[in-house]
């Protein structure tokens, strides 16, 4: 559920919210759950400073959708006070979200998962963001590393899991100045079950580091 999660989600206000009892679930073999009242409780460990800080939060599926930039998203409440906006269009999963690991970079329609492609396939997405006052074209490359695997998280076995590897490249920034290690695991019918995000940028006045690990503790799916 939490996209590359890793992600610093912004506290986004509802945009053009409207009641919709028939949300777009895309394919029957979905990697999100849009049923109202479903909940996911995650544990997040932040290692940015070298001293692990662990917290938990709960995501709850609402009974309504919202439209952003002409695309319909299902709305999820976050116990931290913000919201998730997710869309499944025929096995392509979008989140109205920020760049993984780049704080304050702005939000966009991020294609975070494709369940309709084979292992070894990849896709890219490029967006221009503002980092510390500098407009930077950033390219996300997502690769389906494994598909149809079993993954155990918090002593729970999940079947039909997709393992996704994501890398980040910034135009004009030498590859030696940026390093990324982003691994995500999505289970069919559940969504995100585990994510590790390590992003480090050291170029000019832009110095940022993110080191997060997220795992699903429990889910109550309707």
ZADONU-993212 format. One line per field, with one value per residue: residue in three letters; residue number from 1; x, y, z of N, C-alpha, C in turn. Coordinates in steps of 0.2 Angstrom, whole numbers, plus 5000, padded with zeros to 4 digits. Last residue first. Example, Ala and Ser with C-alpha at 12.3 -4.5 7.8 and 13.67 -1.06 7.14 Angstrom:
<rofis>
rest: (SER, ALA) $
nr: (2, 1) $
nxx: (5064, 5066) $
nyy: (4989, 4972) $
nzz: (5035, 5039) $
caxx: (5068, 5062) $
cayy: (4995, 4978) $
cazz: (5036, 5039) $
cxx: (5064, 5066) $
cyy: (5000, 4984) $
czz: (5039, 5039) $
</rofis>
This chain:
<rofis>
rest: (UNK, UNK, UNK, UNK, UNK, UNK, UNK, UNK, UNK, UNK, UNK, UNK, UNK, UNK, UNK, UNK, UNK, UNK, UNK, UNK, UNK, UNK, UNK, UNK, UNK, UNK, UNK, UNK, UNK, UNK, UNK, UNK, UNK, UNK, UNK, UNK, UNK, UNK, UNK, UNK, UNK, UNK, UNK, UNK, UNK, UNK, UNK, UNK, UNK, UNK, UNK, UNK, UNK, UNK, UNK, UNK, UNK, UNK, UNK, UNK, UNK, UNK, UNK, UNK, UNK, UNK, UNK, UNK, UNK, UNK, UNK, UNK, UNK, UNK, UNK, UNK, UNK, UNK, UNK, UNK, UNK, UNK, UNK, UNK, UNK, UNK, UNK, UNK, UNK, UNK, UNK, UNK, UNK, UNK, UNK, UNK, UNK, UNK, UNK, UNK, UNK, UNK, UNK, UNK, UNK, UNK, UNK, UNK, UNK, UNK, UNK, UNK, UNK, UNK, UNK, UNK, UNK, UNK, UNK, UNK, UNK, UNK, UNK, UNK, UNK, UNK, UNK, UNK, UNK, UNK, UNK, UNK, UNK, UNK, UNK, UNK, UNK, UNK, UNK, UNK, UNK, UNK, UNK, UNK, UNK, UNK, UNK, UNK, UNK, UNK, UNK, UNK, UNK, UNK, UNK, UNK, UNK, UNK, UNK, UNK, UNK, UNK, UNK, UNK, UNK, UNK, UNK, UNK, UNK, UNK, UNK, UNK, UNK, UNK, UNK, UNK, UNK, UNK, UNK, UNK, UNK, UNK, UNK, UNK, UNK, UNK, UNK, UNK, UNK, UNK, UNK, UNK, UNK, UNK, UNK, UNK, UNK, UNK, UNK, UNK, UNK, UNK, UNK, UNK, UNK, UNK, UNK, UNK, UNK, UNK, UNK, UNK, UNK, UNK, UNK, UNK, UNK, UNK, UNK, UNK, UNK, UNK) $
nr: (222, 221, 220, 219, 218, 217, 216, 215, 214, 213, 212, 211, 210, 209, 208, 207, 206, 205, 204, 203, 202, 201, 200, 199, 198, 197, 196, 195, 194, 193, 192, 191, 190, 189, 188, 187, 186, 185, 184, 183, 182, 181, 180, 179, 178, 177, 176, 175, 174, 173, 172, 171, 170, 169, 168, 167, 166, 165, 164, 163, 162, 161, 160, 159, 158, 157, 156, 155, 154, 153, 152, 151, 150, 149, 148, 147, 146, 145, 144, 143, 142, 141, 140, 139, 138, 137, 136, 135, 134, 133, 132, 131, 130, 129, 128, 127, 126, 125, 124, 123, 122, 121, 120, 119, 118, 117, 116, 115, 114, 113, 112, 111, 110, 109, 108, 107, 106, 105, 104, 103, 102, 101, 100, 99, 98, 97, 96, 95, 94, 93, 92, 91, 90, 89, 88, 87, 86, 85, 84, 83, 82, 81, 80, 79, 78, 77, 76, 75, 74, 73, 72, 71, 70, 69, 68, 67, 66, 65, 64, 63, 62, 61, 60, 59, 58, 57, 56, 55, 54, 53, 52, 51, 50, 49, 48, 47, 46, 45, 44, 43, 42, 41, 40, 39, 38, 37, 36, 35, 34, 33, 32, 31, 30, 29, 28, 27, 26, 25, 24, 23, 22, 21, 20, 19, 18, 17, 16, 15, 14, 13, 12, 11, 10, 9, 8, 7, 6, 5, 4, 3, 2, 1) $
nxx: (4942, 4956, 4967, 4984, 5000, 5013, 5023, 5037, 5050, 5064, 5074, 5083, 5089, 5097, 5104, 5110, 5113, 5123, 5133, 5126, 5121, 5109, 5102, 5091, 5083, 5069, 5060, 5045, 5031, 5018, 5005, 4992, 4982, 4980, 4996, 5009, 5024, 5039, 5053, 5068, 5080, 5094, 5104, 5115, 5124, 5136, 5139, 5132, 5130, 5115, 5109, 5094, 5095, 5087, 5084, 5075, 5067, 5061, 5048, 5040, 5024, 5017, 5009, 5007, 5014, 5015, 5020, 5031, 5033, 5033, 5038, 5033, 5033, 5031, 5026, 5042, 5056, 5058, 5053, 5059, 5059, 5066, 5063, 5072, 5070, 5075, 5074, 5076, 5080, 5076, 5077, 5070, 5056, 5056, 5049, 5050, 5048, 5048, 5050, 5049, 5053, 5055, 5057, 5042, 5029, 5015, 5004, 5007, 5016, 5017, 5018, 5017, 5011, 5007, 5015, 5021, 5037, 5048, 5050, 5063, 5065, 5060, 5051, 5041, 5023, 5007, 4995, 4999, 4993, 4996, 4989, 4978, 4968, 4972, 4970, 4976, 4975, 4981, 4981, 4983, 4987, 4987, 4992, 4982, 4976, 4963, 4961, 4952, 4955, 4954, 4953, 4959, 4959, 4967, 4958, 4944, 4941, 4929, 4924, 4925, 4943, 4954, 4967, 4983, 4992, 5009, 5023, 5041, 5058, 5073, 5091, 5103, 5106, 5098, 5089, 5081, 5065, 5054, 5036, 5024, 5006, 4991, 4976, 4959, 4943, 4933, 4928, 4939, 4950, 4966, 4978, 4981, 4969, 4962, 4953, 4959, 4950, 4942, 4935, 4920, 4906, 4901, 4907, 4907, 4921, 4933, 4943, 4955, 4959, 4976, 4990, 5005, 5015, 5026, 5041, 5043, 5043, 5038, 5034, 5018, 5009, 5004) $
nyy: (4969, 4965, 4970, 4966, 4970, 4975, 4978, 4989, 4999, 5009, 5022, 5035, 5048, 5064, 5077, 5092, 5104, 5112, 5100, 5085, 5071, 5060, 5044, 5033, 5018, 5009, 4995, 4987, 4976, 4976, 4984, 4973, 4962, 4956, 4951, 4962, 4969, 4976, 4986, 4994, 5005, 5014, 5026, 5040, 5053, 5056, 5048, 5053, 5071, 5079, 5081, 5072, 5059, 5044, 5030, 5014, 5000, 4984, 4973, 4958, 4953, 4937, 4926, 4926, 4928, 4923, 4932, 4936, 4949, 4941, 4931, 4928, 4920, 4927, 4933, 4940, 4951, 4964, 4975, 4991, 5008, 5024, 5041, 5055, 5073, 5088, 5102, 5118, 5123, 5124, 5112, 5106, 5103, 5092, 5084, 5067, 5052, 5034, 5018, 5000, 4983, 4965, 4955, 4947, 4956, 4966, 4969, 4977, 4990, 5004, 5018, 5032, 5047, 5062, 5072, 5085, 5091, 5089, 5088, 5076, 5062, 5049, 5048, 5062, 5060, 5057, 5048, 5033, 5019, 5004, 4994, 4985, 4994, 5006, 5011, 5023, 5032, 5043, 5044, 5058, 5062, 5058, 5046, 5037, 5041, 5035, 5034, 5035, 5031, 5043, 5047, 5061, 5075, 5080, 5070, 5065, 5052, 5041, 5032, 5026, 5022, 5012, 5017, 5013, 5018, 5016, 5017, 5019, 5020, 5025, 5021, 5032, 5037, 5046, 5037, 5026, 5023, 5011, 5008, 4996, 4998, 4991, 4993, 4989, 4993, 5002, 4998, 4991, 4991, 4986, 4981, 4972, 4961, 4953, 4960, 4977, 4991, 4997, 5012, 5012, 5015, 5025, 5040, 5058, 5067, 5081, 5090, 5084, 5085, 5090, 5080, 5080, 5068, 5055, 5051, 5034, 5024, 5018, 5013, 5016, 5006, 4994) $
nzz: (5022, 5032, 5042, 5045, 5052, 5049, 5035, 5036, 5030, 5033, 5027, 5025, 5016, 5014, 5005, 5000, 4989, 4985, 4978, 4982, 4987, 4993, 4995, 5001, 5004, 5009, 5009, 5013, 5012, 5008, 4998, 4995, 4995, 4983, 4982, 4989, 4985, 4991, 4986, 4988, 4983, 4984, 4977, 4977, 4969, 4964, 4954, 4944, 4944, 4939, 4927, 4932, 4943, 4946, 4956, 4956, 4963, 4961, 4968, 4968, 4971, 4977, 4980, 4998, 5013, 5030, 5044, 5052, 5046, 5031, 5018, 5001, 4986, 4969, 4958, 4953, 4954, 4949, 4939, 4941, 4937, 4938, 4938, 4936, 4937, 4934, 4945, 4951, 4967, 4980, 4986, 4972, 4962, 4948, 4934, 4930, 4922, 4923, 4916, 4918, 4914, 4917, 4926, 4925, 4915, 4919, 4927, 4938, 4941, 4952, 4952, 4944, 4952, 4948, 4961, 4972, 4979, 4986, 5000, 4999, 4992, 4994, 4980, 4976, 4981, 4973, 4969, 4962, 4952, 4943, 4932, 4930, 4926, 4937, 4953, 4964, 4979, 4991, 5009, 5020, 5037, 5051, 5054, 5050, 5034, 5023, 5006, 4991, 4974, 4961, 4944, 4935, 4933, 4944, 4955, 4963, 4975, 4984, 4999, 5011, 5015, 5023, 5033, 5041, 5055, 5061, 5072, 5073, 5079, 5075, 5076, 5073, 5061, 5055, 5048, 5050, 5055, 5053, 5054, 5053, 5049, 5047, 5037, 5035, 5027, 5026, 5010, 4998, 4990, 4990, 4977, 4967, 4960, 4949, 4942, 4937, 4944, 4952, 4955, 4966, 4968, 4976, 4979, 4983, 4980, 4981, 4976, 4986, 5003, 5006, 5011, 5017, 5008, 5012, 5008, 5006, 5010, 4999, 4988, 4994, 5004, 5000) $
caxx: (4935, 4953, 4960, 4979, 4994, 5012, 5016, 5034, 5043, 5061, 5068, 5085, 5083, 5098, 5099, 5112, 5108, 5120, 5132, 5128, 5126, 5111, 5107, 5092, 5089, 5071, 5066, 5048, 5037, 5019, 5012, 4996, 4984, 4974, 4990, 5005, 5017, 5035, 5046, 5065, 5073, 5092, 5098, 5114, 5117, 5133, 5143, 5129, 5134, 5119, 5114, 5098, 5094, 5093, 5082, 5081, 5067, 5067, 5050, 5046, 5029, 5020, 5009, 5008, 5010, 5016, 5014, 5028, 5031, 5034, 5036, 5037, 5031, 5035, 5023, 5035, 5053, 5064, 5050, 5060, 5056, 5066, 5062, 5069, 5071, 5072, 5078, 5072, 5083, 5076, 5081, 5074, 5060, 5054, 5053, 5046, 5052, 5044, 5052, 5046, 5054, 5052, 5063, 5048, 5033, 5021, 5002, 5006, 5013, 5017, 5022, 5015, 5017, 5004, 5013, 5017, 5031, 5049, 5048, 5058, 5066, 5066, 5053, 5047, 5030, 5012, 4996, 4998, 4996, 4994, 4994, 4985, 4970, 4969, 4972, 4972, 4978, 4976, 4983, 4979, 4986, 4984, 4996, 4982, 4982, 4965, 4963, 4955, 4952, 4958, 4949, 4960, 4954, 4969, 4964, 4947, 4942, 4935, 4923, 4920, 4936, 4951, 4960, 4979, 4987, 5003, 5018, 5034, 5052, 5067, 5084, 5100, 5110, 5103, 5092, 5088, 5069, 5060, 5042, 5029, 5013, 4995, 4983, 4964, 4949, 4934, 4928, 4933, 4946, 4960, 4976, 4986, 4971, 4968, 4951, 4958, 4955, 4946, 4938, 4927, 4908, 4901, 4907, 4905, 4915, 4931, 4937, 4954, 4955, 4969, 4987, 4998, 5013, 5020, 5038, 5041, 5049, 5036, 5041, 5021, 5013, 5000) $
cayy: (4968, 4967, 4968, 4969, 4966, 4971, 4977, 4982, 4999, 5002, 5020, 5028, 5045, 5057, 5074, 5086, 5099, 5114, 5107, 5088, 5076, 5065, 5049, 5038, 5022, 5015, 4998, 4992, 4978, 4972, 4984, 4979, 4966, 4957, 4951, 4955, 4970, 4970, 4985, 4988, 5005, 5007, 5024, 5033, 5050, 5061, 5047, 5047, 5065, 5077, 5086, 5076, 5066, 5047, 5037, 5018, 5007, 4988, 4979, 4962, 4956, 4944, 4930, 4923, 4931, 4921, 4930, 4929, 4948, 4948, 4931, 4933, 4920, 4923, 4926, 4940, 4945, 4960, 4970, 4985, 5003, 5017, 5034, 5049, 5067, 5083, 5096, 5113, 5121, 5130, 5117, 5103, 5108, 5094, 5090, 5073, 5058, 5040, 5024, 5006, 4989, 4971, 4957, 4948, 4950, 4964, 4966, 4970, 4987, 4997, 5014, 5025, 5042, 5056, 5071, 5079, 5092, 5090, 5095, 5080, 5069, 5051, 5044, 5058, 5064, 5057, 5055, 5036, 5026, 5007, 4999, 4983, 4988, 5006, 5005, 5021, 5027, 5043, 5041, 5054, 5064, 5064, 5051, 5039, 5039, 5039, 5031, 5039, 5029, 5039, 5045, 5054, 5071, 5080, 5074, 5066, 5059, 5043, 5037, 5024, 5025, 5013, 5015, 5016, 5013, 5020, 5013, 5021, 5016, 5027, 5019, 5029, 5031, 5048, 5043, 5026, 5028, 5012, 5011, 4998, 4997, 4994, 4991, 4993, 4989, 4999, 5003, 4990, 4998, 4984, 4986, 4973, 4968, 4952, 4957, 4970, 4989, 4992, 5008, 5014, 5010, 5018, 5036, 5051, 5066, 5075, 5088, 5088, 5082, 5091, 5083, 5080, 5075, 5057, 5056, 5040, 5026, 5021, 5014, 5016, 5012, 5000) $
cazz: (5021, 5025, 5043, 5040, 5052, 5055, 5037, 5035, 5032, 5032, 5030, 5026, 5018, 5015, 5008, 5004, 4990, 4991, 4979, 4976, 4990, 4987, 4997, 4996, 5005, 5005, 5011, 5009, 5015, 5014, 5001, 4994, 5001, 4988, 4979, 4989, 4985, 4990, 4988, 4987, 4985, 4985, 4979, 4977, 4971, 4970, 4960, 4947, 4943, 4945, 4929, 4926, 4943, 4943, 4955, 4956, 4960, 4963, 4964, 4971, 4966, 4979, 4974, 4991, 5008, 5023, 5040, 5053, 5053, 5034, 5025, 5006, 4993, 4975, 4960, 4952, 4955, 4950, 4942, 4938, 4941, 4934, 4942, 4932, 4940, 4931, 4943, 4947, 4960, 4975, 4988, 4978, 4965, 4954, 4936, 4932, 4923, 4923, 4918, 4916, 4918, 4913, 4922, 4929, 4917, 4915, 4921, 4939, 4936, 4951, 4957, 4943, 4951, 4947, 4954, 4971, 4975, 4979, 4997, 5003, 4990, 4997, 4986, 4974, 4980, 4978, 4969, 4968, 4953, 4950, 4933, 4933, 4922, 4930, 4949, 4958, 4975, 4985, 5003, 5016, 5030, 5049, 5055, 5057, 5038, 5029, 5012, 4997, 4980, 4966, 4950, 4937, 4929, 4937, 4954, 4957, 4974, 4979, 4993, 5006, 5016, 5017, 5033, 5035, 5052, 5059, 5069, 5074, 5076, 5078, 5074, 5079, 5063, 5060, 5045, 5052, 5052, 5056, 5051, 5057, 5047, 5052, 5037, 5038, 5028, 5033, 5015, 5002, 4990, 4992, 4982, 4972, 4962, 4953, 4947, 4936, 4938, 4955, 4949, 4964, 4963, 4979, 4974, 4985, 4979, 4983, 4972, 4980, 4998, 5007, 5005, 5020, 5010, 5010, 5012, 5003, 5009, 5005, 4989, 4988, 5004, 5000) $
cxx: (4933, 4946, 4956, 4972, 4989, 5006, 5015, 5027, 5040, 5054, 5066, 5079, 5085, 5091, 5100, 5106, 5111, 5114, 5129, 5127, 5129, 5116, 5109, 5097, 5091, 5077, 5068, 5055, 5041, 5026, 5013, 5003, 4987, 4976, 4984, 4998, 5014, 5028, 5043, 5058, 5070, 5085, 5097, 5107, 5117, 5126, 5140, 5133, 5131, 5123, 5117, 5103, 5098, 5090, 5088, 5080, 5073, 5066, 5056, 5048, 5034, 5025, 5011, 5007, 5012, 5012, 5017, 5022, 5027, 5030, 5038, 5034, 5035, 5031, 5027, 5032, 5045, 5061, 5055, 5056, 5056, 5064, 5062, 5069, 5068, 5074, 5074, 5076, 5078, 5078, 5081, 5078, 5064, 5058, 5051, 5051, 5048, 5049, 5047, 5050, 5050, 5053, 5061, 5053, 5039, 5025, 5008, 5004, 5013, 5014, 5022, 5020, 5014, 5009, 5010, 5016, 5028, 5043, 5048, 5056, 5061, 5068, 5060, 5049, 5035, 5018, 5001, 4999, 4994, 4997, 4992, 4990, 4977, 4972, 4968, 4974, 4973, 4979, 4978, 4983, 4982, 4983, 4993, 4987, 4981, 4971, 4965, 4956, 4956, 4954, 4954, 4956, 4955, 4965, 4966, 4952, 4945, 4936, 4930, 4919, 4931, 4944, 4957, 4972, 4983, 4998, 5012, 5029, 5045, 5061, 5078, 5092, 5108, 5107, 5098, 5092, 5076, 5064, 5048, 5034, 5018, 5002, 4987, 4971, 4955, 4940, 4929, 4934, 4940, 4956, 4969, 4985, 4977, 4972, 4957, 4956, 4953, 4951, 4943, 4930, 4915, 4903, 4907, 4904, 4913, 4923, 4934, 4948, 4954, 4965, 4979, 4994, 5006, 5018, 5032, 5039, 5048, 5041, 5042, 5028, 5018, 5004) $
cyy: (4965, 4965, 4970, 4966, 4970, 4967, 4973, 4982, 4992, 5002, 5013, 5025, 5038, 5054, 5067, 5083, 5093, 5109, 5108, 5096, 5079, 5070, 5053, 5043, 5026, 5018, 5003, 4994, 4983, 4974, 4980, 4979, 4973, 4961, 4952, 4956, 4963, 4971, 4978, 4987, 4998, 5006, 5016, 5031, 5043, 5058, 5051, 5045, 5059, 5071, 5084, 5081, 5069, 5055, 5040, 5025, 5010, 4995, 4982, 4967, 4960, 4946, 4937, 4928, 4928, 4924, 4929, 4927, 4942, 4947, 4938, 4932, 4924, 4923, 4923, 4933, 4945, 4952, 4964, 4980, 4996, 5012, 5029, 5044, 5061, 5076, 5091, 5108, 5116, 5129, 5123, 5109, 5106, 5100, 5092, 5078, 5063, 5046, 5030, 5012, 4995, 4977, 4964, 4950, 4952, 4959, 4965, 4966, 4979, 4995, 5007, 5021, 5035, 5050, 5064, 5078, 5085, 5091, 5095, 5086, 5074, 5059, 5047, 5054, 5059, 5061, 5057, 5044, 5028, 5014, 5004, 4988, 4986, 5000, 5005, 5015, 5025, 5038, 5042, 5050, 5058, 5066, 5058, 5045, 5041, 5036, 5036, 5034, 5033, 5037, 5041, 5053, 5063, 5075, 5074, 5071, 5060, 5050, 5038, 5029, 5023, 5016, 5016, 5013, 5017, 5015, 5018, 5017, 5019, 5024, 5022, 5027, 5028, 5043, 5046, 5032, 5028, 5017, 5013, 5002, 4999, 4992, 4994, 4989, 4993, 4994, 4999, 4995, 4997, 4991, 4983, 4979, 4968, 4958, 4955, 4967, 4981, 4989, 5004, 5009, 5012, 5013, 5029, 5046, 5059, 5074, 5082, 5086, 5087, 5087, 5084, 5084, 5075, 5064, 5058, 5044, 5033, 5023, 5017, 5018, 5012, 5006) $
czz: (5014, 5024, 5036, 5042, 5047, 5055, 5043, 5038, 5031, 5035, 5028, 5030, 5019, 5018, 5009, 5007, 4993, 4993, 4985, 4977, 4984, 4991, 4991, 4999, 4999, 5008, 5006, 5012, 5010, 5017, 5007, 4996, 5000, 4994, 4984, 4986, 4985, 4991, 4986, 4990, 4983, 4988, 4980, 4980, 4971, 4972, 4966, 4953, 4947, 4943, 4935, 4929, 4937, 4942, 4952, 4954, 4961, 4959, 4966, 4966, 4970, 4973, 4975, 4985, 5001, 5018, 5033, 5049, 5054, 5041, 5028, 5013, 4997, 4981, 4965, 4954, 4955, 4951, 4943, 4942, 4937, 4939, 4937, 4937, 4937, 4934, 4940, 4944, 4957, 4968, 4984, 4980, 4972, 4957, 4943, 4934, 4925, 4925, 4918, 4919, 4915, 4918, 4918, 4924, 4922, 4919, 4916, 4933, 4937, 4945, 4956, 4947, 4950, 4946, 4954, 4963, 4974, 4975, 4990, 5000, 4994, 4996, 4988, 4980, 4978, 4977, 4975, 4967, 4960, 4951, 4938, 4933, 4924, 4926, 4942, 4955, 4969, 4980, 4997, 5011, 5027, 5042, 5054, 5059, 5045, 5032, 5017, 5003, 4986, 4971, 4954, 4944, 4930, 4932, 4947, 4957, 4967, 4979, 4990, 5001, 5011, 5018, 5027, 5035, 5046, 5055, 5066, 5071, 5078, 5075, 5078, 5077, 5070, 5062, 5049, 5049, 5055, 5052, 5055, 5053, 5053, 5050, 5042, 5037, 5031, 5033, 5022, 5008, 4995, 4993, 4984, 4977, 4967, 4955, 4952, 4943, 4937, 4950, 4953, 4959, 4961, 4974, 4976, 4979, 4981, 4981, 4974, 4977, 4993, 5002, 5007, 5015, 5013, 5013, 5010, 5009, 5007, 5010, 4995, 4990, 4998, 5000) $
</rofis>
